[in-house]
Amino acid sequence: MTDEFHVDLDHLDQLVARLSGLAGFLRDHLAELERKVADLDAGSWDGIAAAAYTEAHRQWATGALEFVDGVSDMSDAAKRAHGHYTEAMALNLNMLRGNSRHARSSGQVAAVMSTKPTAGAPPRPRIDIRKAGVQWHRSRLTPTPTTARPKGCSN
């Protein structure tokens, strides 16, 4: 099992597009269904059965619209997550480079962050271990007891 955390931004983009498309598809079909039900209500159907159907349809339509809103909310959340991950990658890249300015593009960030070490080489640290006061130990970064911790670190 790996302790590494990975986010596939291309897959997240696809998820955003699919959820957004699903929400649009559902909204369109619900609107068409409402038009057909309105035509039915405008016709000659009346009585107890018509009233029962109208109430049942109203409840169903309310639930269906809540579902569509939930799908839209998931799409929006995935889109925000993509932006946050892209920004975090840009900030990490800038810290690795010693820059304080933002990276130029998410493609540049993704290309640099996805590079893998050559076969047989030890894992590369993602931070300057001499400045951060950490060392490699069993493929994990652990605090060095004899080194002062960076400002703001409590553990």
N, C-alpha and C positions, 0 to 999 in steps of 0.2 A: 504494500500500500504506500502511496506517495503522500507527502505532506504538502505538496505544491498545489496552489490554487490557480486555476486556469479559466479564462473566459474567452469564448470564441465570439469575437465581435461580429464576424460575418454571419454566424448562425443567429446571433441576437438580432441583427438587422432583418434577417429572413423572418424571424418570429414576429417582429414588429409589423412587418408588411403583411404577413398572413393573418395576424389578429385584426389588424385594421381592415383588411379585405373582408374577413368574416363578419365584422361588425357592420360594414357597409352593405354586404349581401343580405344579412338578416334584416337590417332596417328597410331596405328596398322591398323585400318580400313581405315584411309585416305591413308596410304601407299599402302594397297591392292587396293583401288580405283584408285590410280595413276598408278599402274601396269596395271590394266584393261584398263584405258584410253590410256596408252602408246601402248598397243596391238591394240586398235582400231585405233589410229593414224598411226600405222605401216601398217595397212591393206590397203584396196583399197578405203576407204572412202575419198573423196576429194570434192572440190567445195565450193560454198558459204555456204552451210549448215554446212559442216565440219569446215570451218574457223570460222563461228559464234559460233559453239559449243566449239571449242578450246578456243576462247577468253572468252566465258561465264564460262567455266570450270576453266580457269586460275583465273578469278576474284573470283569465288566461293571458290576455293581451298585456295587462299590467305586469304579470310575471315575465312574459317574453321580453318586454322592454327593459325590465330590470336586468335580465340576462344580457341583453345587448349592451347596456350601460356597463355591466361588469367586464365584458369582453373589451370594450373601449378603454376602460380603466386599466386593464392588464396591458393593453398595447401602449398606453401612455406611460405606465410604470416601466415597461421594458425599454422604451425609448429614453426615458430619464436615466435608467441604469446604464444604458449604452453610453450616454454622455458622461456620466460620472466615472465609468471605467476608463473611457478615453482620456478624460482629464487627469485621472490618477496615474495612468501610464505616462502621460506627458510630463507630469510633475516628477515621477520617478526617473524618467529619462533625463530630465534636466538636473536632478540631484546627482545622478551618475556622472554626468558631464561636468558638473560643477557650475552649471548655469543657473541664473535666476529667471531667465526669460522662458516663455512657453515654447514648446516644440511647434514646428510649422504646420504639420498635418498629422492626422491620426494614422495615415498610411505610413509615414515616417516612423512614428512611435511604434506601430505594430511590427514593422520590419526589424527594428532594432531590438525590441523586447522579445521577439520570437527566435532570435539567433540561438543556436545550440552549440555547446562546446564540442570540440573534435573528439572522436572516439578514443577512449582510453585516458583522456585528460581528466584531472580532478574537476569537480564542479566549480564553476566560477561564482564568486560572491557577487551579489547585486549591489553591494555597498562597499565603500572603502573601509576595510576592516581595521586599518591602522588608525583612522580618525574616529571610528565609532566605538572603539574599545571592546571589540568582540573577536572571537577566534572561531576557526572551524573545529568542530568536534562531532565525530560520527555523522557527517553530512548535515549538521544543523548548526546554526549560529547560536552560541551560548555566551553569556557575559564572562569576561575575563576577570577573575577575582582580584588580580593585582593591578588592574588598570582602572583609572577613574572613569566613571560612567559619563556619557554625554549629558549635558545640561537638560533637565526636564525628565530624565529617566529615573523612575523610582525602583524598578526591579532590575 
